[in-house]
Amino acid sequence: MSDLLVNSHNGHLTASQRIPAMARPFVSERAAKTLDLVEKFVEEECIPADAVYLRQIGETTQERFTAHPSIIEDLKKRARELGLWNMFLPANHFKEGAGFSNLEYGLMAEYLGKSRTASEATNCAAPDTGNMEVIAKYGSEAQKRRWLDPLLEGKIRSAFLMTEPQVASSDATNIEMTITRDGDSYVLNGSKWWSSGIGDPRCEVYVVLGKTDPNNADKYKQQSVILVPHDVPGITIHRMLSVFGFDDAPHGHGHVTFTNVRVPASNMVLGEGKGFEIIQGRLGPGRIHHAMRSIGGAEKALEWFLARINDPKKKPFGEMLHKHGIMLDRVARSRIEIDAARLAVCNAAITIDQSNAKGALKEIAEVKVMVPDVLLTVLDRAIQAFGGAGVSQETPLASMYANGRTMRIVDGPDEVHLLQLGKNENKRGPAHKKRLEAQKLKGEELCRKYGIEPKDPLFLGRSTGEAKSKL
């Protein structure tokens, strides 16, 4: 057995052997076999290729945002040979996908999240996954043939444009980009940033959210989604935004303006006023993908942590790090938190599979808040164990932390999900109050039925005099 795959002191436990017990009944034999292939592909081919990918991008900004590392195309060819392609499109909605459920793909996404190259190598990289879902679910046949087919083939890439610099975009009703009908065209004006994927030289289409009817009384029917080719006149990409100094090249997150950008009316997705419906349909499963990739990141961080504390060359105060109890405490807490987070994500994915994203709003919101926090906590512990090396480019931990921190913001910041969760949970308050009062009354009735005088529980068993003396 290759040392690249061994993951325990007893040898190798395959990915399918480590599927949580609660999830096993929902995982087909085909999916379990594919999961093992994904793990082997990521551990033995993609993670070693990450070093080549980073070198092939180059060093200067010009190089980094015009690069297309050849290692990616080699990995894509290998992934297709293994049948590891487009696993993300759920079986119950899309004929174009590989036929896996949200749960089954979620388990695979965990392993993809351990490598810089794995998601793109299997054509399962954001924002293409969400954009392909949009076009596959809501697009016209013409839109599918022009954009979906080459995206599914991995021949082009795409960008998602929603967030705007001048407004609080956590509330998407605030967006201001205008999409105005003009004969057989729509004209777009406005500014976007954090435009994921816009830096890639292979990016050929933008999925753009803007307002077609800003005066509509229903604020959720003001927005529309339109497909914009990357090379139409009037688009200016001003800069790429970095995350704690990391530029995510060549993918990039761009600041871009649209000035009288004209596209055919046939590029409108589903129809005017359908923007919120489309975006919610896009983001639900996407949050599960992010969450499971984050679980993979947390597992990778724990692996680096364990490797560090078992390095015989590192002996602070004369002992290896694992001999210091505080490190084992952090390892144990990390194991608990990762496993609990994985179960929560599996539960959310199963709920989506059994209903839809709208039927799993609570479960999706829970993991959207919970998982990034677990990832950052485990990463912080690993960084601390490495000391100065942990915050440098010597390990992948610093860049993983930067990327992981964005997960608390993208697809709706924590505060949005917490507020909605809190509001929905609070709706149960009156019912709980009524039930608790009814239980109390029934308890008093039962006391009287058995000839017992109801008393304050703090003073049960005491005489009246004893109770007074204690006051």
C-alpha positions as CSV (number, residue, x, y, z in Angstrom):
1,M,0.0,0.0,0.0
2,S,1.2,3.5,-0.9
3,D,2.3,5.6,2.1
4,L,0.4,8.4,0.4
5,L,-2.9,6.7,1.4
6,V,-2.1,5.3,4.8
7,N,-4.2,7.2,7.4
8,S,-4.1,5.2,10.7
9,H,-1.7,3.2,12.8
10,N,-3.6,0.1,11.6
11,G,-3.0,0.9,7.9
12,H,-5.6,2.5,5.7
13,L,-9.3,2.9,6.5
14,T,-11.1,3.7,3.2
15,A,-13.4,6.6,2.8
16,S,-16.4,4.3,2.4
17,Q,-15.5,2.6,5.7
18,R,-15.5,6.0,7.5
19,I,-19.0,7.0,6.3
20,P,-21.0,8.0,9.4
21,A,-23.4,5.3,10.5
22,M,-26.4,7.6,10.2
23,A,-25.5,8.3,6.5
24,R,-24.8,4.7,5.3
25,P,-28.4,3.7,4.5
26,F,-28.6,6.7,2.1
27,V,-25.3,5.9,0.2
28,S,-25.5,3.6,-2.8
29,E,-22.9,1.0,-3.5
30,R,-21.9,2.9,-6.6
31,A,-21.4,6.1,-4.6
32,A,-19.4,4.3,-1.9
33,K,-17.0,2.9,-4.6
34,T,-16.7,6.4,-6.2
35,L,-16.0,7.9,-2.8
36,D,-13.0,5.5,-2.4
37,L,-11.8,6.5,-5.9
38,V,-12.1,10.2,-5.0
39,E,-10.1,9.7,-1.8
40,K,-7.4,7.8,-3.7
41,F,-7.3,10.4,-6.5
42,V,-7.0,13.3,-4.1
43,E,-4.5,11.8,-1.7
44,E,-2.2,10.2,-4.3
45,E,-2.5,12.6,-7.3
46,C,-4.1,15.9,-6.5
47,I,-2.3,16.9,-3.2
48,P,1.1,16.1,-4.6
49,A,0.1,18.1,-7.8
50,D,-0.8,21.2,-5.7
51,A,2.9,22.1,-5.4
52,V,3.3,22.0,-9.2
53,Y,0.1,24.0,-9.7
54,L,1.4,26.8,-7.4
55,R,4.7,26.9,-9.2
56,Q,3.1,27.0,-12.6
57,I,1.0,30.0,-11.7
58,G,4.1,32.1,-11.5
59,E,5.0,35.0,-9.2
60,T,4.1,38.3,-10.7
61,T,0.5,39.5,-10.8
62,Q,0.5,39.5,-14.6
63,E,1.7,35.9,-14.7
64,R,-0.7,34.8,-12.0
65,F,-3.8,36.1,-13.7
66,T,-3.0,34.9,-17.2
67,A,-1.8,31.4,-16.1
68,H,-3.4,28.1,-16.9
69,P,-1.3,25.5,-15.2
70,S,-0.9,22.5,-17.5
71,I,-1.0,20.2,-14.5
72,I,-4.8,21.0,-14.2
73,E,-5.5,19.6,-17.7
74,D,-3.5,16.5,-16.9
75,L,-5.5,16.0,-13.7
76,K,-8.8,16.6,-15.5
77,K,-7.9,13.9,-18.1
78,R,-7.1,11.5,-15.3
79,A,-10.3,12.3,-13.4
80,R,-12.4,11.6,-16.5
81,E,-10.6,8.3,-17.0
82,L,-11.6,7.4,-13.4
83,G,-15.2,8.6,-13.9
84,L,-14.8,11.4,-11.4
85,W,-16.5,14.2,-13.3
86,N,-19.4,16.5,-12.5
87,M,-20.4,14.6,-9.4
88,F,-22.1,17.7,-7.9
89,L,-25.3,17.8,-9.9
90,P,-27.9,16.0,-7.7
91,A,-29.6,12.9,-9.2
92,N,-33.2,14.0,-8.4
93,H,-33.0,17.2,-10.4
94,F,-30.5,17.1,-13.2
95,K,-30.0,14.6,-16.1
96,E,-26.7,16.2,-16.9
97,G,-24.9,15.2,-13.7
98,A,-23.2,12.0,-12.5
99,G,-26.4,10.9,-10.7
100,F,-25.3,11.2,-7.1
101,S,-27.4,12.6,-4.2
102,N,-26.5,15.8,-2.3
103,L,-25.4,13.5,0.5
104,E,-23.2,11.3,-1.7
105,Y,-21.6,14.2,-3.4
106,G,-21.2,16.0,0.0
107,L,-19.1,13.1,1.3
108,M,-16.9,13.3,-1.9
109,A,-16.6,17.1,-1.5
110,E,-15.0,16.6,1.9
111,Y,-12.0,15.0,0.2
112,L,-11.9,17.5,-2.7
113,G,-11.6,20.2,0.1
114,K,-8.2,18.8,1.1
115,S,-6.5,19.9,-2.2
116,R,-6.1,23.1,-4.1
117,T,-6.5,21.3,-7.5
118,A,-9.0,18.5,-6.8
119,S,-12.3,20.4,-7.2
120,E,-11.3,21.9,-10.6
121,A,-9.7,18.6,-11.7
122,T,-13.1,16.9,-11.3
123,N,-15.0,19.9,-12.7
124,C,-16.6,20.4,-9.3
125,A,-15.1,23.9,-8.5
126,A,-17.0,26.9,-7.4
127,P,-18.5,29.1,-8.8
128,D,-18.9,26.9,-11.8
129,T,-20.9,24.3,-9.8
130,G,-23.5,26.8,-8.7
131,N,-23.6,28.5,-12.1
132,M,-24.1,25.2,-13.9
133,E,-26.9,24.4,-11.5
134,V,-28.5,27.7,-12.4
135,I,-28.4,27.1,-16.1
136,A,-29.3,23.4,-15.9
137,K,-32.3,24.1,-13.6
138,Y,-33.6,27.4,-14.9
139,G,-31.9,28.0,-18.3
140,S,-33.5,27.8,-21.8
141,E,-32.3,25.1,-24.2
142,A,-30.3,27.8,-26.1
143,Q,-28.6,28.9,-22.9
144,K,-27.8,25.3,-22.0
145,R,-26.3,24.6,-25.4
146,R,-24.2,27.8,-25.5
147,W,-23.0,27.8,-21.9
148,L,-23.9,24.7,-19.9
149,D,-22.4,22.2,-22.4
150,P,-18.9,23.7,-22.5
151,L,-19.0,24.2,-18.7
152,L,-20.0,20.6,-18.2
153,E,-17.1,19.6,-20.5
154,G,-14.6,21.7,-18.5
155,K,-13.7,23.7,-21.6
156,I,-14.6,27.1,-20.1
157,R,-15.1,28.6,-16.7
158,S,-17.6,31.2,-15.3
159,A,-18.0,33.9,-12.7
160,F,-20.8,34.8,-10.3
161,L,-21.6,38.5,-9.8
162,M,-23.9,39.5,-6.9
163,T,-22.1,41.6,-4.2
164,E,-21.7,45.3,-4.7
165,P,-19.2,47.7,-3.0
166,Q,-21.5,50.6,-2.3
167,V,-24.3,48.8,-0.5
168,A,-24.8,46.3,2.3
169,S,-25.0,43.2,0.1
170,S,-25.7,40.9,3.0
171,D,-29.3,42.1,2.2
172,A,-29.5,41.3,-1.5
173,T,-32.6,43.5,-1.9
174,N,-30.1,46.4,-1.6
175,I,-28.3,45.7,-4.9
176,E,-28.3,48.6,-7.3
177,M,-27.0,47.3,-10.7
178,T,-29.7,48.1,-13.2
179,I,-30.9,45.8,-16.0
180,T,-33.0,47.8,-18.3
181,R,-35.0,46.5,-21.3
182,D,-34.2,48.2,-24.6
183,G,-35.9,46.6,-27.6
184,D,-34.4,43.1,-28.1
185,S,-31.6,43.8,-25.5
186,Y,-31.0,44.5,-21.9
187,V,-28.6,47.2,-20.8
188,L,-26.6,46.8,-17.6
189,N,-25.1,49.6,-15.5
190,G,-23.4,49.3,-12.1
191,S,-20.6,48.0,-10.1
192,K,-19.8,44.5,-8.6
193,W,-17.0,43.2,-6.4
194,W,-16.0,39.8,-5.0
195,S,-16.9,38.6,-8.5
196,S,-15.7,35.0,-8.0
197,G,-13.9,33.5,-10.9
198,I,-13.7,36.6,-13.0
199,G,-9.9,36.6,-13.1
200,D,-9.5,33.3,-14.8
201,P,-8.4,33.6,-18.5
202,R,-10.8,30.8,-19.3
203,C,-13.8,32.6,-17.8
204,E,-16.3,33.3,-20.6
205,V,-19.7,33.9,-19.0
206,Y,-20.9,35.9,-16.0
207,V,-24.0,35.0,-14.0
208,V,-25.2,38.5,-12.9
209,L,-27.9,39.5,-10.4
210,G,-29.3,43.0,-11.0
211,K,-32.6,44.9,-10.8
212,T,-35.1,45.0,-13.7
213,D,-38.0,46.4,-11.7
214,P,-36.6,48.6,-8.8
215,N,-40.1,50.1,-8.0
216,N,-41.9,46.8,-7.6
217,A,-43.9,46.8,-4.3
218,D,-42.6,43.3,-3.7
219,K,-38.9,43.8,-3.0
220,Y,-38.2,40.1,-3.8
221,K,-39.5,40.5,-7.4
222,Q,-37.3,43.5,-8.3
223,Q,-34.3,41.3,-9.2
224,S,-33.4,39.2,-12.2
225,V,-30.5,37.0,-13.3
226,I,-28.9,37.4,-16.7
227,L,-26.0,35.8,-18.5
228,V,-23.3,38.1,-19.7
229,P,-20.5,37.1,-22.1
230,H,-17.1,38.1,-20.8
231,D,-16.1,40.1,-23.9
232,V,-19.1,42.4,-24.5
233,P,-18.2,46.1,-24.6
234,G,-18.5,48.2,-21.5
235,I,-17.1,45.8,-18.9
236,T,-14.0,47.0,-16.9
237,I,-12.2,44.8,-14.5
238,H,-10.4,47.2,-12.1
239,R,-8.6,44.9,-9.7
240,M,-8.5,41.6,-8.0
241,L,-9.3,41.6,-4.3
242,S,-7.0,39.7,-1.9
243,V,-7.9,37.8,1.3
244,F,-5.4,38.5,4.0
245,G,-2.9,39.1,1.2
246,F,-3.8,35.9,-0.8
247,D,-5.1,36.7,-4.3
248,D,-6.5,33.3,-5.2
249,A,-5.0,33.5,-8.7
250,P,-5.8,32.7,-11.4
251,H,-9.4,32.4,-10.2
252,G,-9.6,35.8,-8.5
253,H,-12.3,37.9,-6.9
254,G,-12.7,41.0,-9.1
255,H,-14.0,44.5,-8.7
256,V,-15.7,45.3,-12.0
257,T,-18.0,48.0,-13.5
258,F,-20.6,47.7,-16.2
259,T,-21.2,50.8,-18.4
260,N,-24.0,50.5,-20.8
261,V,-23.3,46.8,-21.3
262,R,-25.7,45.4,-23.9
263,V,-26.7,41.8,-24.1
264,P,-29.5,40.0,-26.0
265,A,-32.9,39.7,-24.2
266,S,-32.6,36.0,-24.7
267,N,-29.8,35.9,-22.1
268,M,-32.4,36.6,-19.3
269,V,-32.7,33.5,-17.1
270,L,-36.2,32.2,-16.4
271,G,-37.8,35.7,-16.7
272,E,-37.8,39.1,-15.1
273,G,-38.4,39.2,-11.4
274,K,-37.1,35.6,-10.8
275,G,-33.7,36.6,-9.4
276,F,-34.4,35.7,-5.8
277,E,-35.9,32.4,-6.7
278,I,-32.9,31.5,-8.8
279,I,-30.3,32.7,-6.3
280,Q,-31.9,30.8,-3.4
281,G,-32.0,27.7,-5.5
282,R,-28.3,28.2,-6.3
283,L,-27.1,28.9,-2.8
284,G,-28.8,26.1,-0.9
285,P,-26.9,23.2,-2.3
286,G,-23.8,25.4,-2.7
287,R,-23.7,26.0,1.1
288,I,-23.6,22.2,1.6
289,H,-20.7,22.0,-0.9
290,H,-18.8,24.7,0.9
291,A,-19.5,23.1,4.3
292,M,-18.2,19.6,3.3
293,R,-15.1,21.1,1.6
294,S,-14.5,22.9,4.9
295,I,-14.8,19.6,6.8
296,G,-12.1,18.3,4.5
297,G,-10.0,21.4,5.3
298,A,-10.5,20.8,9.0
299,E,-9.4,17.2,8.6
300,K,-6.3,18.3,6.7
301,A,-5.5,20.8,9.4
302,L,-5.8,18.1,12.1
303,E,-3.5,15.8,10.0
304,W,-0.8,18.6,9.9
305,F,-1.4,19.1,13.6
306,L,-0.9,15.4,14.4
307,A,2.2,15.2,12.2
308,R,3.8,18.2,14.0
309,I,3.2,16.9,17.5
310,N,4.7,13.6,16.5
311,D,7.8,15.0,14.9
312,P,10.8,13.7,16.8
313,K,12.9,16.7,15.8
314,K,10.6,19.1,17.6
315,K,11.1,18.7,21.4
316,P,10.2,21.9,23.3
317,F,11.4,21.5,26.9
318,G,12.9,18.1,26.1
319,E,9.7,16.3,25.1
320,M,7.8,15.8,21.9
321,L,4.7,18.0,21.6
322,H,2.3,15.1,22.1
323,K,3.8,14.6,25.5
324,H,2.4,17.9,26.6
325,G,-1.2,17.4,27.8
326,I,-2.5,20.6,26.3
327,M,-1.8,19.4,22.8
328,L,-3.7,16.1,23.3
329,D,-6.6,18.1,24.7
330,R,-6.7,20.2,21.5
331,V,-6.5,17.1,19.4
332,A,-9.4,15.5,21.2
333,R,-11.5,18.6,21.0
334,S,-10.7,18.9,17.3
335,R,-11.8,15.3,16.7
336,I,-15.1,15.9,18.5
337,E,-15.9,19.1,16.7
338,I,-15.1,17.8,13.2
339,D,-17.1,14.7,13.7
340,A,-20.1,16.6,15.1
341,A,-19.9,19.1,12.2
342,R,-19.8,16.3,9.6
343,L,-22.9,14.7,11.1
344,A,-24.7,18.1,10.9
345,V,-23.8,18.5,7.3
346,C,-24.8,14.9,6.5
347,N,-28.2,15.6,8.1
348,A,-28.6,18.8,6.1
349,A,-27.7,17.0,2.8
350,I,-30.2,14.2,3.6
351,T,-32.9,16.7,4.4
352,I,-32.3,18.4,1.0
353,D,-32.4,15.1,-0.8
354,Q,-35.7,14.2,0.9
355,S,-37.4,17.5,0.2
356,N,-35.4,20.4,-1.4
357,A,-33.2,23.3,-0.3
358,K,-36.2,25.3,0.8
359,G,-37.3,22.4,3.0
360,A,-33.9,22.3,4.7
361,L,-33.5,26.0,5.5
362,K,-32.9,25.4,9.2
363,E,-30.4,22.6,8.6
364,I,-28.5,24.6,5.9
365,A,-28.3,27.6,8.1
366,E,-27.0,25.6,11.1
367,V,-24.1,24.1,9.1
368,K,-23.4,27.5,7.4
369,V,-22.7,28.9,10.8
370,M,-21.2,25.9,12.5
371,V,-18.7,24.5,10.0
372,P,-16.6,27.5,9.3
373,D,-16.2,28.1,13.0
374,V,-15.0,24.5,13.5
375,L,-12.6,24.9,10.5
376,L,-11.0,28.1,11.9
377,T,-10.8,26.6,15.4
378,V,-8.9,23.5,14.3
379,L,-6.7,25.5,11.9
380,D,-5.8,27.9,14.8
381,R,-4.8,25.0,17.0
382,A,-2.6,23.5,14.2
383,I,-1.0,26.9,13.5
384,Q,-0.3,27.3,17.2
385,A,1.5,23.9,17.2
386,F,3.7,25.0,14.3
387,G,4.6,28.3,15.8
388,G,6.2,30.7,13.3
389,A,6.0,28.1,10.5
390,G,2.2,28.0,10.9
391,V,1.7,31.6,10.0
392,S,4.1,31.5,7.1
393,Q,4.1,30.0,3.6
394,E,6.0,27.0,5.0
395,T,2.7,25.1,5.5
396,P,-0.7,25.5,3.8
397,L,-2.3,26.4,7.1
398,A,-2.1,30.2,6.7
399,S,-3.7,30.3,3.3
400,M,-6.3,27.7,4.5
401,Y,-7.1,30.1,7.4
402,A,-7.5,33.0,5.0
403,N,-9.8,31.1,2.7
404,G,-11.7,29.5,5.7
405,R,-12.4,32.9,7.2
406,T,-14.3,34.0,4.1
407,M,-16.7,31.1,4.7
408,R,-18.2,33.1,7.5
409,I,-19.1,35.8,5.0
410,V,-19.9,34.2,1.6
411,D,-23.3,32.9,0.7
412,G,-24.8,35.1,3.4
413,P,-22.8,36.2,6.6
414,D,-23.3,34.3,9.9
415,E,-25.4,37.1,11.2
416,V,-28.1,36.7,8.5
417,H,-28.4,33.0,9.2
418,L,-28.3,33.4,13.0
419,L,-31.0,36.1,12.8
420,Q,-33.3,34.0,10.7
421,L,-32.6,30.9,12.8
422,G,-33.3,32.9,16.0
423,K,-36.6,34.3,14.6
424,N,-37.9,30.9,13.5
425,E,-36.9,29.3,16.8
426,N,-38.5,32.1,18.8
427,K,-41.8,31.4,17.0
428,R,-42.0,28.3,19.2
429,G,-41.8,30.4,22.3
430,P,-45.6,30.9,22.9
431,A,-46.3,27.2,22.3
432,H,-43.6,26.2,24.8
433,K,-44.9,28.7,27.4
434,K,-48.4,27.4,27.0
435,R,-47.2,23.8,27.3
436,L,-45.1,24.4,30.4
437,E,-47.9,26.2,32.1
438,A,-50.3,23.4,31.3
439,Q,-47.8,20.9,32.7
440,K,-47.4,22.9,35.9
441,L,-51.2,23.0,36.3
442,K,-51.5,19.3,35.7
443,G,-48.7,18.6,38.2
444,E,-50.7,20.6,40.8
445,E,-53.8,18.7,40.0
446,L,-52.0,15.4,40.4
447,C,-50.6,16.6,43.8
448,R,-54.1,17.3,45.0
449,K,-55.4,13.9,43.6
450,Y,-52.8,12.1,45.7
451,G,-53.5,14.3,48.8
452,I,-50.4,16.4,48.5
453,E,-50.3,20.1,48.9
454,P,-48.4,21.7,46.0
455,K,-45.2,23.4,47.3
456,D,-42.3,25.4,46.0
457,P,-39.8,22.7,44.9
458,L,-37.0,24.5,46.8
459,F,-38.8,23.8,50.1
460,L,-40.0,20.3,49.6
461,G,-39.5,18.2,52.7
462,R,-39.2,21.2,55.0
463,S,-41.8,22.4,57.5
464,T,-43.2,25.9,57.2
465,G,-41.1,26.9,60.2
466,E,-37.9,25.5,58.6
467,A,-38.6,27.3,55.4
468,K,-39.1,30.7,57.2
469,S,-35.9,30.2,59.2
470,K,-33.9,29.8,56.0
471,L,-35.2,33.1,54.6
